[in-house]
Amino acid sequence: MDKAPGIDDRPSDHEAVASHQVAPCGHTDHPSDHETPHMALVPSPAMPTALSQAAAAADRAASSALFAEYRQQLAARTRTAHDQDLARCALYLADVGVSVGALAVEPAAWAGFTWGLVEGFKRWMLREGFALATLNRTLATIKAYTRLAAQAGALSAEQATLIAAVKGYGR
């Protein structure tokens, strides 16, 4: 195939390996006849690298401490309000026949949570006569914990985004 002069006159990887000019890993060596070209080692997807193993372990450690660290930095009254909001959410879920774990401390308790459940919870709070201020604060609490649950890997990022889009009520 003819190329215009000056347009990528470099040899292809196959040509370079055959002529011993450029190894597949990008080194520009001129090995003698008894040397072989440099070859980059590419880990198999089935064989985790040390970095991926360390990253997975770090993610697990960070996930397990995420809720506790978040709650620790809250003021005592805010933590109490969150506990009340999450207990209210658990009560709603029990009313619709769903049992959940400790929403305040277990990221896994949020697994399977959806924006539809949040919408249903919002309507349930209105039917139960909760003040709009309470409903909006509770909604903010739910959004904060679902964001943490997504960060911990217990809730999909897609659901966390959809939940974050659920609107409260103006006064």
Secondary structure, 3 states (H helix, E strand, C coil): CCCCCCCCCCCCHHHHHHHCCECCCCCECCCCCCCCCCCCCCCCCCCCCHHHHHHHHHHHHHHHHHHHHHHHCCCHHHHHHHHHHHHHHHHHHHHCCCCCCCCCCCHHHHCCCCHHHHHHHHHHHHHCCCCHHHHHHHHHHHHHHHHHHHHCCCCCHHHHHHHHCCCCCCC
